[in-house]
Amino acid sequence: MLGLYPELDPYDHGMLPVGDGNTLYWEECGNPEGKPVAFLHGGPGGGASARHRRLFDPERYRIVLFDQRGCGRSTPHCSEPDVDLSVNTTWHLVSDMEQLREDRGIDRWQLFGGSWGSVLALAYAETHPERVTELILRGVATLRLKEVQWLFGGGAACIFPEAWSRFLAPVPYARRGGDLLEVYHELLNHPDPKVHGPAALAWSRWEGETVKFTPQEEVVAAFAEPEFALAIARIENHYFRHGGWLAPDQLIRGAGKLSGIPCVLVQGRYDVVTPATTAWELAQVLPGAELKMIGDAGHAFDEPGTLHELISATDRFAAGWEGRSGLSSAEVERKEIRMLFGDEHVRRYEETDGEVGHDWQEGVPTLVLTTKGRKTGQDRKFALIYQEDNGNPVIVASKGGAPNHPGWYLNLQENPEVRVQVRADKFTARARTATGEERARLWDKLAAVWPAYNDYQKKTDREIPVVVLERV
């Protein structure tokens, strides 16, 4: 089972003025001479992240990521109350992509888009098919009325009734049977933060609670970050109210324009955000499309089966590019083990007592940490880099330098008794956070194994915790 490539940093980045007072953040990673690919993030308004860089072989791809208008590191940000959304539409974004392509000196590029990113990829490709080498679409959407009504008109509420009740909470009772997109438009654009703030959190949390096949606290918490929530809620509501400025069935009807462009559609069968019917219908009219239906996945890109098919597609499309080639079967197996991620990493580790998964990369050992979910009380398992100190494992709560602590660290703050597996050695431990000179000494020990920790600390204002797992 394939997983994400190792973490990497951009070799170039910048801000591109695209008109209407908007400036896009962009970055390039991987091989400057590699196969160009543009990553199109979801939302709209979600922004690109460091994890998205890792969907592509950095030796064979020139990876271009950017934050679309109004979100992420682009300016102005839609969490600001006076941002003009009238100049933030699908067709503005298509134009922005063309400006970025030309600015970066790229003739043709692969498009990789998930969720809203699949809508934008189709809109761009049907407008500029001569500029697209391949399409990889995940959690496929075309922004038809029936798709929007499913998510915001009560269809998905049949599967997530508790989450739907929280989505309805800011809506006046008398208006809950009306057009919720219009009600939320009023709430999200109300000048009082006591009105638009809770509405934004409710909107964004609804997506966070439905995005995974099995909802996860950490994902919900990320969607509930106030600035992110306000931007994504305002932008999504703006786009969905206007049907993406697309004619009825426009992207389905225009699929014939993509003849000759290889396309892979990766779809979770139990995707509640963008139901599987859209991917199926698009595959029937999209010339040469390959539909990969994942039987145990929801909407998120990093669920194991979905991630495997995405990486398989990016690897396959880069196969003809000069670079990594001629690997022996043993080298391929080592590469796959090194790329294990998340739940799949934990599963392979536990199944083999660490024979697979302990050495995540050469010289980078990992353990499996089991905490109790602070809200659910259920076991939560994580594969984490570690080093030993006086016979006790030591780990770092980095979260890639994000402003908030990872969920596993919040869990063990609530309940410091945890279970640990190091290879075949399984034991109970009590977690404590190192401080002062001990933290500094242990930090240096961990950073010697994973130097990126130093970069993560520079990116965030919080002191990244170093945790000692003392055997009980």
C-alpha positions in Angstrom: 0.0 0.0 0.0 1.6 3.3 -1.1 1.7 6.4 1.1 3.0 9.9 1.0 6.5 10.8 -0.1 8.9 12.2 2.6 8.5 15.8 3.8 10.1 18.4 1.6 10.5 22.1 1.5 10.0 24.5 -1.5 13.0 25.4 -3.6 11.2 28.6 -4.7 8.1 30.6 -3.7 6.6 34.0 -4.2 3.5 36.2 -4.5 1.9 36.8 -7.9 -0.4 39.8 -8.5 -3.3 38.6 -10.5 -5.5 41.7 -10.6 -8.5 43.1 -8.7 -6.2 43.7 -5.7 -5.5 40.0 -5.3 -2.1 38.4 -4.9 -1.5 34.6 -5.0 1.0 32.8 -2.9 2.7 30.1 -4.9 5.6 27.6 -4.3 7.5 25.0 -6.2 9.0 21.8 -4.8 10.8 18.7 -6.0 12.8 18.7 -9.2 13.0 22.1 -11.1 13.6 20.0 -14.3 10.8 17.6 -13.5 7.4 16.9 -14.9 5.2 20.0 -14.1 2.1 19.4 -12.0 -0.3 21.9 -10.4 -2.0 20.9 -7.2 -5.5 22.4 -6.9 -6.7 22.5 -3.3 -10.2 22.0 -2.1 -12.8 24.2 -0.5 -13.0 26.5 -2.3 -11.0 28.4 0.3 -9.2 25.5 1.9 -5.6 26.4 0.9 -2.6 24.2 0.1 -0.5 22.5 2.8 2.9 20.9 3.2 1.3 17.5 3.1 0.0 18.1 -0.4 3.6 18.4 -1.6 4.1 14.8 -0.7 1.6 13.3 -3.2 4.3 13.5 -5.9 7.8 11.9 -6.4 10.1 14.9 -5.7 12.8 13.4 -8.0 10.5 13.3 -11.1 8.0 16.1 -10.5 8.2 19.9 -10.6 5.4 20.4 -8.0 3.5 23.8 -8.2 1.2 24.6 -5.3 -0.7 27.8 -4.8 -3.4 29.3 -2.5 -6.5 30.4 -4.5 -7.9 33.9 -4.1 -8.9 34.9 -0.6 -7.4 32.0 1.4 -4.2 30.4 2.7 -1.3 32.8 2.3 -2.8 34.7 -0.6 -4.0 38.3 0.0 -6.4 39.7 0.9 -7.7 37.0 3.2 -11.5 36.4 3.3 -11.4 36.3 7.1 -11.2 40.1 6.7 -14.7 41.6 6.7 -14.2 44.1 3.8 -12.9 41.6 1.2 -14.6 42.0 -2.2 -15.9 38.5 -3.1 -17.4 39.7 -6.4 -13.9 39.3 -8.0 -13.6 35.8 -6.6 -15.3 33.3 -9.0 -14.5 30.1 -10.8 -13.5 32.1 -13.9 -11.2 34.4 -12.0 -9.4 31.3 -10.7 -9.1 29.8 -14.1 -7.5 33.1 -15.3 -5.2 33.1 -12.2 -4.0 29.6 -13.1 -3.1 30.8 -16.7 -1.2 33.8 -15.3 0.6 31.5 -12.9 1.5 29.0 -15.7 2.8 31.7 -17.9 4.7 33.4 -15.0 6.4 30.1 -14.1 7.3 29.4 -17.8 5.4 26.2 -18.0 4.0 25.1 -21.4 1.8 22.2 -20.2 1.1 20.7 -16.8 -0.7 17.9 -15.1 -3.6 18.9 -12.9 -4.2 17.2 -9.6 -7.5 18.4 -7.9 -9.6 17.0 -5.1 -13.1 18.0 -4.1 -13.5 21.7 -5.2 -10.1 21.3 -6.8 -11.7 18.7 -9.2 -14.2 21.3 -10.2 -11.5 23.9 -10.9 -9.4 21.3 -12.7 -12.3 20.4 -15.0 -13.2 24.1 -15.6 -9.6 24.9 -16.5 -9.0 21.8 -18.6 -12.2 22.4 -20.6 -11.1 26.0 -21.2 -7.5 25.3 -22.0 -7.2 21.6 -23.0 -4.0 22.2 -24.9 -2.3 23.1 -21.6 -3.1 19.9 -19.8 -1.1 16.7 -19.9 -3.2 14.5 -17.5 -5.9 14.9 -14.9 -6.0 13.2 -11.5 -9.3 14.0 -9.7 -10.3 12.9 -6.2 -13.6 13.3 -4.4 -15.1 14.3 -7.7 -17.6 17.2 -8.0 -19.0 19.3 -10.8 -21.1 21.7 -8.6 -24.4 20.8 -10.0 -27.5 21.8 -8.0 -28.2 18.3 -6.9 -24.7 18.0 -5.5 -24.9 21.2 -3.5 -28.4 20.4 -2.2 -27.2 17.0 -1.1 -24.6 18.5 1.3 -26.5 21.7 2.3 -30.1 20.7 1.8 -30.5 17.8 4.2 -29.4 14.7 2.2 -26.1 14.2 4.0 -27.9 14.9 7.3 -29.5 11.5 7.0 -26.1 10.0 7.6 -24.7 12.5 10.1 -27.7 13.8 12.0 -25.7 14.9 15.1 -23.4 16.9 13.0 -26.3 18.4 11.0 -27.9 19.6 14.2 -24.7 21.5 15.0 -24.8 23.0 11.5 -28.3 24.2 12.0 -27.6 25.7 15.5 -26.9 29.3 14.3 -29.9 29.3 12.0 -33.1 30.8 13.4 -35.6 28.0 14.0 -38.2 29.6 11.7 -35.8 29.6 8.8 -34.4 26.1 9.0 -36.8 24.8 6.4 -35.8 27.5 3.9 -32.8 28.0 1.7 -29.9 27.5 4.1 -27.3 28.9 1.7 -29.1 32.2 1.7 -29.5 32.2 5.5 -25.9 31.4 6.0 -24.9 34.2 3.5 -26.6 36.7 5.8 -25.0 35.2 8.9 -21.5 35.0 7.5 -21.6 38.6 6.2 -23.1 40.1 9.4 -20.8 42.8 10.7 -21.0 41.5 14.3 -18.3 38.8 15.1 -20.7 37.3 17.6 -23.0 36.5 14.6 -20.5 35.6 11.8 -18.0 33.9 14.1 -20.3 31.1 15.3 -21.9 30.7 11.9 -18.4 30.2 10.3 -17.4 27.6 12.9 -20.7 25.7 12.4 -20.3 25.7 8.6 -16.7 24.7 8.6 -17.2 22.1 11.4 -19.9 20.4 9.3 -17.4 19.7 6.6 -14.8 18.6 9.1 -17.2 16.1 10.6 -18.2 14.6 7.3 -14.9 14.5 5.4 -13.6 11.2 6.8 -15.0 7.7 6.5 -14.5 7.6 10.3 -14.7 11.2 11.8 -11.5 12.2 13.6 -11.1 14.8 16.4 -7.9 16.2 14.9 -9.6 16.9 11.5 -12.6 18.6 13.2 -10.3 20.7 15.3 -8.4 21.9 12.2 -11.7 22.9 10.5 -12.7 24.8 13.7 -9.7 27.1 13.7 -11.5 30.5 13.6 -9.6 32.3 10.8 -9.6 29.3 8.6 -13.3 28.7 9.3 -14.4 32.2 8.4 -12.5 32.2 5.1 -13.6 28.8 3.9 -17.2 29.4 5.0 -17.5 32.7 3.3 -15.8 31.5 0.1 -17.7 28.2 -0.1 -21.1 29.9 0.6 -20.3 32.5 -2.1 -19.4 29.8 -4.7 -22.3 27.5 -3.8 -24.9 30.2 -3.9 -23.9 31.0 -7.4 -23.5 27.4 -8.6 -19.9 28.1 -9.3 -20.9 30.5 -12.2 -21.4 27.3 -14.3 -24.3 26.6 -16.6 -26.4 23.5 -15.6 -24.3 20.3 -16.1 -21.6 22.4 -17.8 -18.7 20.4 -16.8 -20.4 17.1 -17.6 -21.5 18.3 -21.0 -18.1 19.8 -21.8 -16.2 16.6 -21.0 -15.8 15.8 -24.7 -13.3 18.6 -24.9 -10.9 16.5 -22.9 -10.6 13.7 -25.4 -7.0 12.5 -25.5 -6.1 13.7 -22.0 -5.5 10.7 -19.7 -7.7 11.0 -16.6 -7.9 9.0 -13.3 -10.9 9.5 -11.0 -10.3 8.3 -7.5 -13.6 8.2 -5.5 -14.5 7.0 -2.0 -17.7 4.9 -2.2 -18.9 6.3 1.1 -17.9 9.9 0.3 -20.7 12.1 2.0 -19.3 15.4 0.8 -19.1 14.6 -2.9 -21.2 11.4 -3.4 -19.9 8.7 -5.8 -22.7 9.3 -8.3 -20.8 12.3 -9.8 -17.6 10.4 -10.4 -19.6 7.6 -12.0 -21.6 9.9 -14.3 -18.4 11.8 -15.3 -16.6 8.6 -16.1 -19.4 7.6 -18.5 -18.8 10.7 -20.7 -15.1 11.5 -20.1 -13.2 9.9 -22.9 -10.7 7.3 -21.6 -11.3 8.0 -17.9 -10.2 5.4 -15.3 -12.6 5.3 -12.3 -11.0 3.9 -9.1 -13.9 3.3 -6.6 -12.5 2.8 -3.1 -14.8 0.6 -1.2 -13.8 1.6 2.3 -13.2 5.3 2.0 -15.0 8.6 2.5 -13.9 12.0 1.1 -10.4 12.6 2.5 -7.4 12.2 0.3 -5.3 10.5 3.0 -7.5 7.5 3.7 -5.3 4.5 2.9 -7.1 3.1 -0.2 -7.6 6.5 -1.7 -4.0 7.6 -1.0 -2.7 4.4 -2.6 -4.5 5.0 -5.9 -3.5 8.7 -6.0 0.2 7.9 -5.5 -0.1 5.1 -8.0 -1.5 7.6 -10.6 1.1 10.2 -10.0 3.9 7.6 -10.2 2.5 6.1 -13.3 2.2 9.4 -15.1 5.8 10.3 -14.2 7.1 6.9 -15.3 8.3 8.2 -18.6 10.1 11.1 -17.0 13.8 10.7 -16.7 14.9 10.2 -13.1 14.1 7.3 -10.8 14.0 4.2 -13.0 15.1 0.7 -13.1 14.4 -0.1 -9.5 14.7 -3.7 -8.4 11.7 -5.3 -6.7 13.6 -5.1 -3.3 14.2 -1.4 -3.9 10.5 -0.8 -4.7 9.5 -2.6 -1.5 11.9 -0.5 0.6 10.5 2.6 -1.1 6.9 1.6 -0.3 7.8 0.9 3.4 9.5 4.2 3.7 6.4 6.0 2.4 4.0 4.4 4.9 1.7 6.9 6.4 -1.1 7.2 9.0 -3.4 4.3 9.6 -1.7 2.2 7.1 1.7 2.8 8.8 0.1 1.7 12.1 -1.5 -1.4 10.6 1.6 -2.7 8.9 3.7 -2.0 12.0 1.4 -3.9 14.3 0.9 -6.8 11.8 4.7 -7.4 11.5 5.8 -6.3 15.1 7.6 -3.4 13.5 9.5 -5.5 10.8 7.7 -3.2 8.4 7.3 0.4 9.4 9.8 0.7 12.3 12.5 2.1 10.0 10.3 4.7 8.3 13.3 6.1 6.4 17.0 5.2 6.7 18.0 6.2 10.2 14.5 7.4 11.2 12.9 4.9 13.6 9.2 5.1 14.5 7.0 3.7 17.3 3.2 3.3 17.6 1.6 5.4 20.3 -1.9 4.6 21.5 -3.8 7.4 23.4 -7.4 7.7 24.7 -9.4 10.2 22.7 -10.1 13.0 25.1 -13.7 13.3 24.0 -14.6 9.8 22.8 -12.5 7.7 25.1 -11.6 5.5 22.2 -8.1 4.3 21.3 -6.3 6.6 18.9 -3.1 5.2 17.3 -0.2 7.2 15.8 3.1 6.2 14.2 5.7 8.7 15.4 9.5 9.3 15.1 11.3 8.5 18.3 14.6 8.2 20.1 15.4 6.5 23.3 16.8 8.2 26.4 17.7 6.1 29.5 15.5 3.3 28.2 12.4 5.5 27.6 11.2 6.6 24.1 11.1 10.3 23.4 8.8 11.9 20.8 8.1 15.4 19.5 4.6 17.0 19.1 5.6 19.0 16.0 2.6 18.8 13.7 4.8 20.2 11.0 5.1 23.5 12.8 1.3 24.1 12.8 0.1 26.8 15.3 -1.8 24.2 17.4 -0.7 21.0 19.1 -1.4 17.6 17.4 -4.4 15.7 18.6 -2.4 12.9 20.2 -0.6 15.4 22.5 -3.9 16.9 23.6 -5.1 13.4 24.3 -2.2 12.5 26.6 -2.5 15.9 28.4 -6.0 14.7 29.3 -4.9 11.2 30.1 -1.1 10.7 30.3 -1.3 6.9 30.6 -0.6 5.5 27.1 0.4 2.3 25.3 3.6 2.1 23.3 5.0 -0.4 20.7 8.6 -0.3 19.7 9.1 -3.1 17.2 7.7 -6.2 19.1 8.1 -4.5 22.6 4.7 -3.5 23.8 4.3 -1.7 27.1 2.3 0.9 29.1 3.9 4.3 29.7 3.2 7.6 31.4 3.8 10.6 29.2 5.3 13.8 30.6 6.5 16.9 28.8 10.2 17.7 29.2 11.2 21.2 30.2 14.3 23.4 30.5 17.7 21.8 30.0 16.2 18.3 29.6 14.0 19.5 26.7 16.9 21.2 25.0 19.1 18.1 25.3 16.3 15.8 24.0 15.4 18.3 21.3 18.9 18.1 19.9 18.8 14.3 20.0 15.6 14.2 18.0 16.6 16.9 15.6 19.7 15.0 14.8 17.4 12.3 13.4 14.8 14.6 11.8 16.4 18.0 11.2 13.1 19.4 9.9 12.1 19.8 13.6 14.2 22.9 13.7 12.4 24.3 10.7 9.0 23.5 12.3 10.0 25.4 15.5 10.9 28.5 13.5 7.4 28.4 11.8 5.4 28.5 15.0 5.1 30.7 18.1 4.3 27.7 20.3 7.2 25.8 22.0 6.9 22.4 20.4 6.6 19.9 23.2 9.1 17.1 23.7 7.4 14.1 25.4 9.1 11.4 27.4 7.3 8.1 27.5 8.3 6.6 30.9 7.7 2.9 31.3 5.3 2.0 34.0 
